[in-house]
Amino acid sequence: MGWLAALQDNIDVAQERDPAARGALEVLLTYPGIHALIIHRLARRLWLAGVPLIPRLISNFSRLLTGIEIHPGARIGKRLFIDHGMGLVIGETAIIGDGCHLYQGVTLGGTSTRREKRHPTLEDHRRRHHRCALPDRRWRGRRLQRAAGRHGRRCARPRRRLHQP
């Protein structure tokens, strides 16, 4: 998928999932999740090309601009929607599947200081809500939703909603 096609896809998914979206131009100009994904694509290309330092500087600039921190090493699938992304963190070895939906404050953080796969993998069609920290490496089940403030370490059945205790 080309850069413009990916951008159009992100705009389309924002309009589908956010009832407050009034049009493509508004989404493009005012949605920080869209901005963070655009900048991440540039940083990711440089990261994969082995360019030193510059991808991390670009991702840091993105964090300052949008409040969303995405490491250039993170692999992000198609149709990710970041809704109110302030404080969202996606770590270096995180993998996000297609059709995921992330809200503000979600942390896809690491569990190890060793150079290994230490960030979670979100399979396709996942939804993570405000202040949901996922320190585990693997979350199974399609269409799983995590409620606000929930810290979890167990797997859930597909289409199951886990509520805050």
N, C-alpha and C positions, 0 to 999 in steps of 0.2 A: 504494500500500500504506500503510495506516495505521500509526501508531506502535506500537500493541499487536500488530498482525499482524507487523510487522517484528521486534519483540522475540521473539515466539513462533518466528518463522523462524530467528533467531539461536540460540535455545535448542535448537531441533530439530537444526540443523546441528552444533552442538557435541556433542550426544548421538550423532549419526551418526558423526562423525569422531574422537571421542576415546573410546577404550575405557575410560578411567578415569572417565568421567562416570557418576555413580550415579543421577541423576535431575534433573528440571527445576529443582527448588528449589535443589539444590546448584549447578547451573550458574549460575543467576541470582545467587546470593549470593556465589559464590567465584571466578568466572572473570573476570579483569581484562579480557580481550578483549571480553566482553559489556558490562562497565561502560564501557569506552572507546568502544564503538560507540553506547551509549545517550547518553552525554554528547556525542559527535560529532554526533549527529542534532540535538540542541538547538543546539549552536554553529553548525552548518551552516544551520539555518533562520534564525538571526539574521544570519549572514553574507550569505545570499541576500537578506535584507530590507534590507541596507545599514546595519545597526546598527554604529556604530564601536566599536572597542576591546573591547566585551563578549565577542564570540565568541572573540577571542584569549585573553582572561582565562579563559574557560571551558575552552578547550583546554589552557591552561597548568595549570589546576587538575586536569584529567583526567590530564595527564602526571605531576603530583606524586602523584596518587592511585593510578594504575595502572602507571606506568613506560612507557606507550605514548603516543607523540606523534603526534597526527593533526591536521593543519592544518584549520581549518574550511572552507577553500576546496577541499579534496580531495573528489573525487566517488567514492563507494563504491557498488558494485553490491549486488545481493541475495545473501544466503547467504555472506557473508564469514565465515571462521572464523579468529580470531587465537588461536593455540595457544602458551601460555607467552610472552606478548607483551613481556616486559621488554626495553627498549631498541629496540623497533620504532619507526621513523620513517616517516611518510607526509607528503610535502611538499604545498605549496599547489596545484600544478597536476597532481598525480598523479590518474590515473583508474584505478580498480580495477573490473574486470568482475565478472560474476555467478559465484558458486561458487568463488571463490579461497580459498586457504588460506595463511596467513602464520605463520611461527614467530618466536621471539624473535630480536632483533638484526637483523632485516631493515631495510635503509634504502632507501626509494624517494626518493632524494635528487636535488637539482638539479645541473645542469651549467653554469649560466649565472647571472650577476648581473643580467642584463637582465630586464625585465618581459615575459616570454614564456612559452610552454609549455616548462618546463625540468625537469619531473619525468616519470618513466616512465608509460606506459600499460600496464596488465596486462590482456590480453584474458581472456575467460571461462575458468574452470577452470584457473587457474594455481596453482602451489605454490612457495613460496619458503622455504628453510631458513635456519637460524641463520647469522648474519654474512654473509648474501648482500647485497651492495651493488649496486644497479641504478641507476647514474647516467645511463643512456641514456634517451632520450625514448620509445622504442617497442620493445616486445618482441612478436614475432610468433609465431604458432603456438598452437593450443589445447592444453591439458593438458601444458604444458611444466613440468618440475620442475628447480629449480636446487639443487645440492648445497651443503652447509655450507661457508662460507668462500670461496665462489666469487664472483669479480668478473668480470662478462662484458660484452662489447660486441658480440657477434655474435648473429645470429638463429639459431634452431634449428627443425628440422622438428617438426611436431605429434607429441605423445606420446613425445618423445625425452627421455631423462634425461641430464643433463650432470653428470659426476662431477668432484670436485676433483682437480686434477693431482697 
